[in-house]
Amino acid sequence: MRIALIVEKFDEFEGGVERAVWELARWLRENGDEVHVIARAGKNQDGITLHRVLVSRFWQPLRVWSFSKAVGTVVRNNAFDIVHGFCKTQSLDVFHAGGGSHHSYLQHAYGHTGSRLRTFSPRHWLQLRLESQIAKGPQPIIQCVSEMGRREFQDIYDLDDSRLVVIPCGVDPQIFTPAHSSPVRQEIREELHAVDATVWLLPGSGFNRKGVLTAMKALAQTKDASARLWVAGKDDPTPWIRRARKLGVDRKVQFLGRRSDMSQVYAGADGVLLPTRYDGFGLACLEAASSGLPLITSAQCGAAELLSGAGVVIPDANNAKAFAAALDRFSKPEERQKAGAAGRQIAEENSWAHSASNLRSLYVKILKSRDPTESTATLTSSS
């Protein structure tokens, strides 16, 4: 098949969506497909045709709109069998709703009043408009990455079940592996001065949405005096350091910045703490599970349903007391080991290869629906 994947930045270290596109492109290429990526920026990957489109860099809404227009031009000028968009653009066969519904994102991230005010923001207005066009049109198929996301799109847009499919993101179990006694674990704990601590990792940028304040409040309330918090993300830590100081935990919190060695950072941690206000999936949760780490997250995290048994899910993302109680529970090594083992088993069943294979089956189904006479053997060939 001749497949086009659309993403603003084609870079595996940029974020969860970008990692998903990178891994999917690689798997499709390795299994015999002709893969094209349409992006405004990115890195080259062997065997992948990268179409870099020029878009406006002035004003984010204009950038999004011009990227959507540019994508439409590339698609019209090429005979792609499948066009799979990982951002809200035109001319799609499949739309990856990795961030869930933008309506739900606004409501959970900013609250009822805040979400209403932000609908008047040009940036959010455009995102809502593009999402509505995608959902209310006759196509594309909407790939939800969690059951939470599927419910949101169904409730908001009253979509038929045939328009929605749930295919979660994946993980590489060979990269993210349990490292309870590995030299890597020891090295990074020495580097970050946490040799004897119980280290909780909060991975991801967008500190307000990811729940950094709740995590620090939980750290202040836990009975585990050895508990420490590592925050890995590209946000400016300055205001958060001030908040940590006010909470009396500034000596227990370390801001690591953006890291390209996240598998090693997971290896150094004892668990993942993610009190997110909203995550359509939360790839970091699956990476934590693959690394054999217990997970403490909120019910507003899409991956929480997939990872049942791998940790604790707190109904209210702002309930610092409940998160502190979970930290107390997992202060016991045997509790961490039990949850970590359950998570690792789930991760092994949800590799990138598994996710990509399910997506390719969806592509074949779409092509067969267009032309029932098309040979299934031809579509599924990996030669």
Contacts in CASP RR format, 6 or more apart in sequence:
PFRMAT RR
TARGET T0000
AUTHOR 0000-0000-0000
METHOD contacts of the structure
MODEL  1
MRIALIVEKFDEFEGGVERAVWELARWLRENGDEVHVIARAGKNQDGITL
HRVLVSRFWQPLRVWSFSKAVGTVVRNNAFDIVHGFCKTQSLDVFHAGGG
SHHSYLQHAYGHTGSRLRTFSPRHWLQLRLESQIAKGPQPIIQCVSEMGR
REFQDIYDLDDSRLVVIPCGVDPQIFTPAHSSPVRQEIREELHAVDATVW
LLPGSGFNRKGVLTAMKALAQTKDASARLWVAGKDDPTPWIRRARKLGVD
RKVQFLGRRSDMSQVYAGADGVLLPTRYDGFGLACLEAASSGLPLITSAQ
CGAAELLSGAGVVIPDANNAKAFAAALDRFSKPEERQKAGAAGRQIAEEN
SWAHSASNLRSLYVKILKSRDPTESTATLTSSS
1 33 0 8 1.000
1 34 0 8 1.000
1 81 0 8 1.000
1 82 0 8 1.000
1 360 0 8 1.000
1 363 0 8 1.000
1 364 0 8 1.000
1 367 0 8 1.000
1 379 0 8 1.000
2 33 0 8 1.000
2 34 0 8 1.000
2 36 0 8 1.000
2 78 0 8 1.000
2 79 0 8 1.000
2 80 0 8 1.000
2 81 0 8 1.000
2 82 0 8 1.000
3 28 0 8 1.000
3 33 0 8 1.000
3 34 0 8 1.000
3 35 0 8 1.000
3 36 0 8 1.000
3 80 0 8 1.000
3 81 0 8 1.000
3 82 0 8 1.000
3 83 0 8 1.000
3 84 0 8 1.000
3 363 0 8 1.000
4 36 0 8 1.000
4 37 0 8 1.000
4 38 0 8 1.000
4 74 0 8 1.000
4 75 0 8 1.000
4 78 0 8 1.000
4 80 0 8 1.000
4 82 0 8 1.000
4 83 0 8 1.000
4 84 0 8 1.000
5 21 0 8 1.000
5 24 0 8 1.000
5 25 0 8 1.000
5 35 0 8 1.000
5 36 0 8 1.000
5 37 0 8 1.000
5 38 0 8 1.000
5 84 0 8 1.000
5 85 0 8 1.000
5 86 0 8 1.000
6 37 0 8 1.000
6 38 0 8 1.000
6 39 0 8 1.000
6 71 0 8 1.000
6 83 0 8 1.000
6 84 0 8 1.000
6 85 0 8 1.000
6 86 0 8 1.000
6 87 0 8 1.000
6 89 0 8 1.000
6 92 0 8 1.000
7 17 0 8 1.000
7 18 0 8 1.000
7 21 0 8 1.000
7 37 0 8 1.000
7 38 0 8 1.000
7 39 0 8 1.000
7 85 0 8 1.000
7 86 0 8 1.000
7 87 0 8 1.000
8 39 0 8 1.000
8 40 0 8 1.000
8 41 0 8 1.000
8 67 0 8 1.000
8 87 0 8 1.000
9 18 0 8 1.000
9 39 0 8 1.000
9 40 0 8 1.000
9 41 0 8 1.000
9 42 0 8 1.000
10 18 0 8 1.000
10 21 0 8 1.000
10 22 0 8 1.000
10 25 0 8 1.000
10 37 0 8 1.000
10 39 0 8 1.000
10 41 0 8 1.000
10 42 0 8 1.000
10 43 0 8 1.000
10 45 0 8 1.000
10 50 0 8 1.000
11 18 0 8 1.000
11 22 0 8 1.000
11 41 0 8 1.000
11 42 0 8 1.000
11 43 0 8 1.000
12 18 0 8 1.000
12 19 0 8 1.000
12 22 0 8 1.000
12 23 0 8 1.000
12 43 0 8 1.000
13 19 0 8 1.000
13 260 0 8 1.000
15 205 0 8 1.000
15 283 0 8 1.000
16 169 0 8 1.000
16 282 0 8 1.000
16 283 0 8 1.000
17 86 0 8 1.000
17 87 0 8 1.000
17 96 0 8 1.000
17 98 0 8 1.000
17 99 0 8 1.000
19 283 0 8 1.000
20 86 0 8 1.000
20 96 0 8 1.000
20 98 0 8 1.000
20 169 0 8 1.000
20 170 0 8 1.000
20 283 0 8 1.000
20 355 0 8 1.000
21 37 0 8 1.000
21 86 0 8 1.000
22 45 0 8 1.000
23 170 0 8 1.000
23 172 0 8 1.000
23 352 0 8 1.000
23 355 0 8 1.000
23 356 0 8 1.000
24 84 0 8 1.000
24 352 0 8 1.000
24 355 0 8 1.000
24 356 0 8 1.000
24 359 0 8 1.000
25 35 0 8 1.000
25 37 0 8 1.000
25 45 0 8 1.000
25 48 0 8 1.000
26 45 0 8 1.000
26 48 0 8 1.000
27 352 0 8 1.000
27 353 0 8 1.000
27 356 0 8 1.000
27 357 0 8 1.000
28 35 0 8 1.000
28 356 0 8 1.000
28 360 0 8 1.000
29 35 0 8 1.000
29 45 0 8 1.000
29 46 0 8 1.000
29 47 0 8 1.000
29 48 0 8 1.000
31 360 0 8 1.000
31 382 0 8 1.000
32 381 0 8 1.000
32 382 0 8 1.000
32 383 0 8 1.000
33 360 0 8 1.000
34 49 0 8 1.000
35 47 0 8 1.000
35 48 0 8 1.000
35 49 0 8 1.000
36 48 0 8 1.000
36 49 0 8 1.000
36 50 0 8 1.000
36 51 0 8 1.000
36 78 0 8 1.000
36 80 0 8 1.000
37 45 0 8 1.000
37 48 0 8 1.000
37 49 0 8 1.000
37 50 0 8 1.000
37 51 0 8 1.000
38 51 0 8 1.000
38 53 0 8 1.000
38 71 0 8 1.000
38 74 0 8 1.000
38 75 0 8 1.000
39 50 0 8 1.000
39 51 0 8 1.000
39 52 0 8 1.000
39 53 0 8 1.000
40 52 0 8 1.000
40 53 0 8 1.000
40 54 0 8 1.000
40 55 0 8 1.000
40 63 0 8 1.000
40 67 0 8 1.000
40 70 0 8 1.000
41 52 0 8 1.000
42 50 0 8 1.000
42 52 0 8 1.000
44 50 0 8 1.000
51 74 0 8 1.000
53 67 0 8 1.000
53 70 0 8 1.000
53 71 0 8 1.000
53 73 0 8 1.000
53 74 0 8 1.000
54 70 0 8 1.000
55 63 0 8 1.000
55 66 0 8 1.000
55 67 0 8 1.000
55 70 0 8 1.000
56 62 0 8 1.000
56 63 0 8 1.000
56 66 0 8 1.000
57 63 0 8 1.000
60 123 0 8 1.000
61 122 0 8 1.000
61 123 0 8 1.000
61 125 0 8 1.000
61 126 0 8 1.000
64 87 0 8 1.000
64 88 0 8 1.000
64 123 0 8 1.000
64 126 0 8 1.000
64 127 0 8 1.000
64 130 0 8 1.000
65 126 0 8 1.000
67 87 0 8 1.000
67 89 0 8 1.000
68 88 0 8 1.000
68 89 0 8 1.000
68 90 0 8 1.000
68 130 0 8 1.000
69 90 0 8 1.000
71 89 0 8 1.000
71 90 0 8 1.000
71 91 0 8 1.000
72 89 0 8 1.000
72 90 0 8 1.000
72 91 0 8 1.000
75 83 0 8 1.000
75 90 0 8 1.000
75 91 0 8 1.000
76 91 0 8 1.000
81 363 0 8 1.000
81 367 0 8 1.000
82 93 0 8 1.000
82 94 0 8 1.000
82 363 0 8 1.000
82 366 0 8 1.000
82 367 0 8 1.000
83 91 0 8 1.000
83 92 0 8 1.000
83 93 0 8 1.000
83 94 0 8 1.000
84 92 0 8 1.000
84 93 0 8 1.000
84 94 0 8 1.000
84 95 0 8 1.000
84 96 0 8 1.000
84 143 0 8 1.000
84 359 0 8 1.000
84 363 0 8 1.000
85 92 0 8 1.000
85 94 0 8 1.000
85 95 0 8 1.000
85 96 0 8 1.000
85 140 0 8 1.000
86 96 0 8 1.000
86 98 0 8 1.000
88 95 0 8 1.000
88 127 0 8 1.000
88 130 0 8 1.000
88 131 0 8 1.000
88 134 0 8 1.000
89 130 0 8 1.000
92 134 0 8 1.000
92 139 0 8 1.000
92 140 0 8 1.000
93 139 0 8 1.000
93 140 0 8 1.000
93 141 0 8 1.000
93 363 0 8 1.000
93 366 0 8 1.000
94 140 0 8 1.000
94 141 0 8 1.000
94 142 0 8 1.000
94 143 0 8 1.000
94 359 0 8 1.000
94 362 0 8 1.000
94 363 0 8 1.000
94 366 0 8 1.000
95 134 0 8 1.000
95 140 0 8 1.000
95 141 0 8 1.000
95 142 0 8 1.000
95 143 0 8 1.000
96 143 0 8 1.000
96 145 0 8 1.000
97 142 0 8 1.000
97 143 0 8 1.000
97 144 0 8 1.000
97 145 0 8 1.000
97 149 0 8 1.000
97 153 0 8 1.000
97 280 0 8 1.000
98 143 0 8 1.000
98 144 0 8 1.000
98 145 0 8 1.000
98 169 0 8 1.000
98 280 0 8 1.000
98 281 0 8 1.000
99 105 0 8 1.000
99 145 0 8 1.000
99 279 0 8 1.000
99 280 0 8 1.000
99 281 0 8 1.000
100 144 0 8 1.000
100 145 0 8 1.000
100 146 0 8 1.000
100 148 0 8 1.000
100 149 0 8 1.000
100 152 0 8 1.000
100 153 0 8 1.000
100 280 0 8 1.000
101 131 0 8 1.000
101 149 0 8 1.000
101 152 0 8 1.000
101 153 0 8 1.000
101 156 0 8 1.000
102 124 0 8 1.000
102 127 0 8 1.000
102 128 0 8 1.000
102 131 0 8 1.000
103 115 0 8 1.000
103 128 0 8 1.000
103 131 0 8 1.000
103 152 0 8 1.000
103 156 0 8 1.000
104 149 0 8 1.000
104 152 0 8 1.000
104 156 0 8 1.000
104 278 0 8 1.000
105 278 0 8 1.000
105 280 0 8 1.000
106 114 0 8 1.000
106 115 0 8 1.000
106 118 0 8 1.000
106 119 0 8 1.000
106 124 0 8 1.000
107 115 0 8 1.000
108 277 0 8 1.000
108 278 0 8 1.000
108 300 0 8 1.000
108 317 0 8 1.000
109 115 0 8 1.000
109 208 0 8 1.000
109 209 0 8 1.000
109 277 0 8 1.000
109 278 0 8 1.000
110 117 0 8 1.000
110 118 0 8 1.000
118 124 0 8 1.000
119 125 0 8 1.000
119 128 0 8 1.000
132 157 0 8 1.000
134 140 0 8 1.000
134 142 0 8 1.000
135 142 0 8 1.000
135 153 0 8 1.000
135 156 0 8 1.000
135 157 0 8 1.000
135 159 0 8 1.000
135 163 0 8 1.000
136 157 0 8 1.000
141 163 0 8 1.000
141 164 0 8 1.000
141 165 0 8 1.000
141 362 0 8 1.000
141 366 0 8 1.000
142 153 0 8 1.000
142 159 0 8 1.000
142 163 0 8 1.000
142 164 0 8 1.000
142 165 0 8 1.000
143 165 0 8 1.000
143 166 0 8 1.000
143 167 0 8 1.000
143 359 0 8 1.000
143 362 0 8 1.000
144 150 0 8 1.000
144 153 0 8 1.000
144 164 0 8 1.000
144 165 0 8 1.000
144 166 0 8 1.000
144 167 0 8 1.000
145 166 0 8 1.000
145 167 0 8 1.000
145 168 0 8 1.000
145 169 0 8 1.000
145 280 0 8 1.000
145 281 0 8 1.000
145 302 0 8 1.000
146 166 0 8 1.000
146 168 0 8 1.000
146 280 0 8 1.000
146 281 0 8 1.000
146 302 0 8 1.000
146 303 0 8 1.000
146 305 0 8 1.000
146 306 0 8 1.000
147 166 0 8 1.000
147 302 0 8 1.000
147 305 0 8 1.000
148 280 0 8 1.000
148 302 0 8 1.000
148 305 0 8 1.000
149 280 0 8 1.000
149 302 0 8 1.000
150 164 0 8 1.000
150 166 0 8 1.000
153 159 0 8 1.000
153 164 0 8 1.000
154 161 0 8 1.000
154 164 0 8 1.000
165 362 0 8 1.000
167 355 0 8 1.000
167 358 0 8 1.000
167 359 0 8 1.000
167 362 0 8 1.000
168 281 0 8 1.000
168 286 0 8 1.000
168 303 0 8 1.000
168 306 0 8 1.000
168 350 0 8 1.000
168 355 0 8 1.000
169 281 0 8 1.000
169 282 0 8 1.000
169 283 0 8 1.000
169 286 0 8 1.000
169 303 0 8 1.000
169 355 0 8 1.000
170 283 0 8 1.000
170 286 0 8 1.000
170 350 0 8 1.000
170 351 0 8 1.000
170 352 0 8 1.000
170 354 0 8 1.000
170 355 0 8 1.000
171 283 0 8 1.000
171 286 0 8 1.000
171 287 0 8 1.000
171 289 0 8 1.000
171 290 0 8 1.000
171 347 0 8 1.000
171 350 0 8 1.000
171 351 0 8 1.000
171 352 0 8 1.000
172 290 0 8 1.000
172 351 0 8 1.000
172 352 0 8 1.000
173 290 0 8 1.000
173 344 0 8 1.000
173 347 0 8 1.000
173 348 0 8 1.000
173 351 0 8 1.000
175 263 0 8 1.000
176 263 0 8 1.000
176 266 0 8 1.000
176 287 0 8 1.000
176 290 0 8 1.000
176 291 0 8 1.000
176 347 0 8 1.000
177 263 0 8 1.000
177 267 0 8 1.000
177 290 0 8 1.000
177 291 0 8 1.000
178 291 0 8 1.000
178 292 0 8 1.000
178 340 0 8 1.000
178 344 0 8 1.000
179 185 0 8 1.000
179 266 0 8 1.000
179 267 0 8 1.000
179 268 0 8 1.000
179 291 0 8 1.000
182 267 0 8 1.000
184 264 0 8 1.000
184 267 0 8 1.000
184 268 0 8 1.000
185 267 0 8 1.000
185 268 0 8 1.000
186 195 0 8 1.000
188 264 0 8 1.000
188 265 0 8 1.000
188 267 0 8 1.000
188 268 0 8 1.000
189 195 0 8 1.000
189 197 0 8 1.000
189 199 0 8 1.000
189 268 0 8 1.000
192 230 0 8 1.000
192 254 0 8 1.000
192 256 0 8 1.000
194 228 0 8 1.000
194 230 0 8 1.000
194 254 0 8 1.000
194 268 0 8 1.000
196 226 0 8 1.000
197 226 0 8 1.000
197 227 0 8 1.000
197 228 0 8 1.000
198 224 0 8 1.000
198 226 0 8 1.000
198 227 0 8 1.000
198 228 0 8 1.000
198 270 0 8 1.000
198 330 0 8 1.000
198 331 0 8 1.000
199 228 0 8 1.000
199 229 0 8 1.000
199 230 0 8 1.000
199 268 0 8 1.000
199 269 0 8 1.000
199 270 0 8 1.000
199 271 0 8 1.000
200 215 0 8 1.000
200 219 0 8 1.000
200 227 0 8 1.000
200 228 0 8 1.000
200 229 0 8 1.000
200 230 0 8 1.000
200 269 0 8 1.000
200 270 0 8 1.000
200 271 0 8 1.000
200 272 0 8 1.000
200 273 0 8 1.000
200 296 0 8 1.000
200 327 0 8 1.000
201 229 0 8 1.000
201 230 0 8 1.000
201 232 0 8 1.000
201 265 0 8 1.000
201 266 0 8 1.000
201 269 0 8 1.000
201 271 0 8 1.000
201 272 0 8 1.000
201 273 0 8 1.000
201 288 0 8 1.000
201 293 0 8 1.000
202 210 0 8 1.000
202 211 0 8 1.000
202 212 0 8 1.000
202 215 0 8 1.000
202 229 0 8 1.000
202 230 0 8 1.000
202 231 0 8 1.000
202 232 0 8 1.000
202 272 0 8 1.000
202 273 0 8 1.000
202 274 0 8 1.000
203 232 0 8 1.000
203 233 0 8 1.000
203 262 0 8 1.000
203 265 0 8 1.000
203 272 0 8 1.000
203 274 0 8 1.000
203 284 0 8 1.000
203 287 0 8 1.000
203 288 0 8 1.000
204 210 0 8 1.000
204 232 0 8 1.000
204 233 0 8 1.000
204 284 0 8 1.000
205 233 0 8 1.000
205 234 0 8 1.000
205 235 0 8 1.000
205 258 0 8 1.000
206 233 0 8 1.000
206 235 0 8 1.000
207 231 0 8 1.000
207 233 0 8 1.000
207 235 0 8 1.000
207 240 0 8 1.000
208 277 0 8 1.000
209 276 0 8 1.000
209 277 0 8 1.000
209 278 0 8 1.000
209 279 0 8 1.000
210 274 0 8 1.000
210 275 0 8 1.000
210 276 0 8 1.000
210 277 0 8 1.000
210 279 0 8 1.000
211 274 0 8 1.000
211 275 0 8 1.000
211 276 0 8 1.000
211 277 0 8 1.000
211 317 0 8 1.000
212 231 0 8 1.000
212 240 0 8 1.000
213 240 0 8 1.000
213 243 0 8 1.000
214 275 0 8 1.000
214 317 0 8 1.000
214 318 0 8 1.000
214 319 0 8 1.000
214 320 0 8 1.000
214 323 0 8 1.000
215 229 0 8 1.000
215 231 0 8 1.000
215 273 0 8 1.000
215 274 0 8 1.000
215 275 0 8 1.000
215 323 0 8 1.000
216 229 0 8 1.000
216 240 0 8 1.000
216 243 0 8 1.000
216 244 0 8 1.000
216 247 0 8 1.000
216 249 0 8 1.000
216 253 0 8 1.000
217 247 0 8 1.000
217 320 0 8 1.000
217 323 0 8 1.000
217 324 0 8 1.000
218 273 0 8 1.000
218 275 0 8 1.000
218 320 0 8 1.000
218 321 0 8 1.000
218 323 0 8 1.000
218 324 0 8 1.000
218 326 0 8 1.000
218 327 0 8 1.000
219 227 0 8 1.000
219 228 0 8 1.000
219 229 0 8 1.000
219 247 0 8 1.000
219 249 0 8 1.000
219 252 0 8 1.000
219 253 0 8 1.000
219 324 0 8 1.000
219 327 0 8 1.000
220 247 0 8 1.000
220 248 0 8 1.000
220 249 0 8 1.000
220 320 0 8 1.000
220 324 0 8 1.000
221 320 0 8 1.000
221 321 0 8 1.000
221 324 0 8 1.000
222 324 0 8 1.000
222 327 0 8 1.000
222 328 0 8 1.000
222 331 0 8 1.000
223 324 0 8 1.000
223 328 0 8 1.000
223 331 0 8 1.000
224 327 0 8 1.000
224 328 0 8 1.000
224 331 0 8 1.000
226 331 0 8 1.000
227 252 0 8 1.000
227 327 0 8 1.000
227 331 0 8 1.000
228 252 0 8 1.000
228 253 0 8 1.000
228 254 0 8 1.000
229 249 0 8 1.000
229 252 0 8 1.000
229 253 0 8 1.000
229 254 0 8 1.000
229 273 0 8 1.000
230 254 0 8 1.000
230 256 0 8 1.000
230 265 0 8 1.000
230 269 0 8 1.000
231 237 0 8 1.000
231 240 0 8 1.000
231 253 0 8 1.000
231 254 0 8 1.000
231 255 0 8 1.000
231 256 0 8 1.000
231 257 0 8 1.000
232 256 0 8 1.000
232 257 0 8 1.000
232 258 0 8 1.000
232 259 0 8 1.000
232 262 0 8 1.000
232 265 0 8 1.000
233 255 0 8 1.000
233 256 0 8 1.000
233 257 0 8 1.000
233 258 0 8 1.000
233 259 0 8 1.000
234 257 0 8 1.000
234 258 0 8 1.000
237 255 0 8 1.000
237 257 0 8 1.000
240 253 0 8 1.000
240 255 0 8 1.000
241 250 0 8 1.000
241 253 0 8 1.000
241 255 0 8 1.000
244 250 0 8 1.000
244 252 0 8 1.000
244 253 0 8 1.000
256 265 0 8 1.000
259 265 0 8 1.000
262 287 0 8 1.000
263 287 0 8 1.000
263 291 0 8 1.000
266 272 0 8 1.000
266 287 0 8 1.000
266 288 0 8 1.000
266 291 0 8 1.000
266 293 0 8 1.000
267 291 0 8 1.000
269 291 0 8 1.000
269 293 0 8 1.000
270 293 0 8 1.000
270 294 0 8 1.000
270 330 0 8 1.000
270 336 0 8 1.000
271 288 0 8 1.000
271 293 0 8 1.000
271 294 0 8 1.000
271 295 0 8 1.000
271 296 0 8 1.000
271 330 0 8 1.000
271 336 0 8 1.000
272 284 0 8 1.000
272 285 0 8 1.000
272 288 0 8 1.000
272 293 0 8 1.000
272 294 0 8 1.000
272 295 0 8 1.000
272 296 0 8 1.000
272 297 0 8 1.000
273 296 0 8 1.000
273 297 0 8 1.000
273 323 0 8 1.000
273 327 0 8 1.000
274 282 0 8 1.000
274 284 0 8 1.000
274 285 0 8 1.000
274 295 0 8 1.000
274 296 0 8 1.000
274 297 0 8 1.000
274 298 0 8 1.000
274 301 0 8 1.000
275 296 0 8 1.000
275 297 0 8 1.000
275 298 0 8 1.000
275 314 0 8 1.000
275 317 0 8 1.000
275 318 0 8 1.000
275 320 0 8 1.000
275 323 0 8 1.000
276 282 0 8 1.000
276 297 0 8 1.000
276 298 0 8 1.000
276 300 0 8 1.000
276 301 0 8 1.000
276 317 0 8 1.000
277 298 0 8 1.000
277 300 0 8 1.000
277 317 0 8 1.000
277 318 0 8 1.000
278 300 0 8 1.000
278 301 0 8 1.000
278 317 0 8 1.000
279 285 0 8 1.000
279 300 0 8 1.000
279 301 0 8 1.000
279 302 0 8 1.000
279 303 0 8 1.000
280 301 0 8 1.000
280 302 0 8 1.000
281 301 0 8 1.000
281 302 0 8 1.000
281 303 0 8 1.000
282 301 0 8 1.000
282 302 0 8 1.000
282 303 0 8 1.000
283 303 0 8 1.000
285 295 0 8 1.000
285 297 0 8 1.000
285 301 0 8 1.000
285 303 0 8 1.000
285 304 0 8 1.000
285 307 0 8 1.000
286 303 0 8 1.000
286 306 0 8 1.000
286 307 0 8 1.000
286 347 0 8 1.000
286 350 0 8 1.000
288 294 0 8 1.000
288 295 0 8 1.000
289 295 0 8 1.000
289 307 0 8 1.000
289 310 0 8 1.000
289 340 0 8 1.000
289 343 0 8 1.000
289 344 0 8 1.000
289 346 0 8 1.000
289 347 0 8 1.000
290 343 0 8 1.000
290 344 0 8 1.000
290 347 0 8 1.000
290 348 0 8 1.000
291 344 0 8 1.000
292 340 0 8 1.000
292 341 0 8 1.000
292 343 0 8 1.000
292 344 0 8 1.000
292 347 0 8 1.000
293 336 0 8 1.000
293 340 0 8 1.000
294 310 0 8 1.000
294 311 0 8 1.000
294 312 0 8 1.000
294 330 0 8 1.000
294 335 0 8 1.000
294 336 0 8 1.000
294 339 0 8 1.000
294 340 0 8 1.000
295 307 0 8 1.000
295 310 0 8 1.000
295 311 0 8 1.000
295 312 0 8 1.000
295 339 0 8 1.000
295 343 0 8 1.000
296 311 0 8 1.000
296 312 0 8 1.000
296 314 0 8 1.000
296 323 0 8 1.000
296 326 0 8 1.000
296 327 0 8 1.000
296 330 0 8 1.000
297 303 0 8 1.000
297 304 0 8 1.000
297 312 0 8 1.000
297 313 0 8 1.000
297 314 0 8 1.000
298 304 0 8 1.000
298 313 0 8 1.000
298 314 0 8 1.000
298 315 0 8 1.000
298 316 0 8 1.000
298 317 0 8 1.000
299 313 0 8 1.000
299 314 0 8 1.000
299 315 0 8 1.000
299 316 0 8 1.000
299 317 0 8 1.000
300 317 0 8 1.000
301 313 0 8 1.000
304 313 0 8 1.000
306 346 0 8 1.000
306 350 0 8 1.000
307 343 0 8 1.000
307 346 0 8 1.000
309 339 0 8 1.000
309 342 0 8 1.000
309 343 0 8 1.000
310 339 0 8 1.000
310 340 0 8 1.000
310 342 0 8 1.000
310 343 0 8 1.000
310 346 0 8 1.000
311 330 0 8 1.000
311 339 0 8 1.000
311 340 0 8 1.000
311 342 0 8 1.000
311 343 0 8 1.000
312 326 0 8 1.000
312 329 0 8 1.000
312 330 0 8 1.000
314 322 0 8 1.000
314 323 0 8 1.000
314 326 0 8 1.000
315 322 0 8 1.000
316 322 0 8 1.000
329 335 0 8 1.000
330 336 0 8 1.000
330 339 0 8 1.000
363 379 0 8 1.000
364 376 0 8 1.000
364 379 0 8 1.000
364 380 0 8 1.000
367 374 0 8 1.000
367 379 0 8 1.000
368 374 0 8 1.000
368 376 0 8 1.000
368 379 0 8 1.000
END
